Amino acid sequence: GARMPADDGQKELQAILWRHVKCGGVNDTPDCPKLLEKFRAAAVYLQLKTDNDFRTLAEQIEAVNKARQFSESGRLFYLSIPPYAYA
């Protein structure tokens, strides 16, 4: 998935979320379906290959925070690191 075009990566990310992230656990609240839909809608697949890609990501996050009047307390990222990067 890491080398797929962004549109294909976004589709694959959404498919993974639909298959594996669900309501129905012991700690669910009545608003779980609504919150889950908001989470899925906010999840974005990006390829970050260059310094400029990371700068663009930071700018996009700041723009969303400003538009929604969010006060950020942290960020969650999933960064897929290829095996050759460890060698």
Phi, psi and omega in degrees: 000335187292337182259003181281153177302155185304318180297317178293322178296320178296318178297317180294319177301313180297320178298318178297316180297319180294326181283326193242346181247109187221160170276166177120003178278175183292337182259014180297150173247163180301334181269012180306311181303320179293315179295322179296318178297320178296320178296312180300321181292331182274343182286130185229137175265126177225144169265126180244097185251334186233165176303322180296323177300318180291321176297317179299318177301313180300319179296320179295318179297315179298321180295318178295315179301316181293316181297324181266001182055043178275143170255113187284136176242000178161168180230146177244123178234146167246113180250118179274117182255123180293150183304324182295341180289342180273344185276000000 
